Amino acid sequence: MEATSSSLRITHRKEISYFVILTAGLGLLFFVAPHLTSNNVPLCFIKALTGHPCPGCGLTRGSVAFWDFDLATAWHFHLLAIPLNIFLVVVWFWLLKDLLQKKHSFIRFFERPYPWYVYAIAAGILLVNWIRAFHNGL
């Protein structure tokens, strides 16, 4: 019985940690990122070093555009800007619900093993976006 209660307590700590990190990230996205992107401050360490975009280049600018409800620009900057931001909001509310109801559905979903094709699809999307970034000069 003690092992079960201990593992639930650890899971609850994980949920709190995920919730705090996600809240901080969304706060940075809403309050800091718009100022950085409007002043053309380079955010990508890889692009600053190499001069070439990385697979994630454009995601911050796309996210800022998404929250300005400029979906075409968000899509232009990064293919994942729209689905990723929707996912982040869903996860934030999901974690909040789990914390308030003392449930652990998000942790069970998040920590389960995923089939290989999920990773292949994500890698393919990143590769396509990387090629787009080179082509569009992002």
Sequence and secondary structure as in RCSB ss.txt:
>XXXX:A:sequence
MEATSSSLRITHRKEISYFVILTAGLGLLFFVAPHLTSNNVPLCFIKALTGHPCPGCGLTRGSVAFWDFDLATAW
HFHLLAIPLNIFLVVVWFWLLKDLLQKKHSFIRFFERPYPWYVYAIAAGILLVNWIRAFHNGL
>XXXX:A:secstr
 HHHHHHHHHHHHHHHHHHHHHHHHHHHHHHTHHHHHHTT    HHHHHHSS  TTTTHHHHHHHHHTT HHHHH
HH TTHHHHHHHHHHHHHHHHHHHHHT  HHHHHHTS   HHHHHHHHHHHHHHHHHHHHHT 
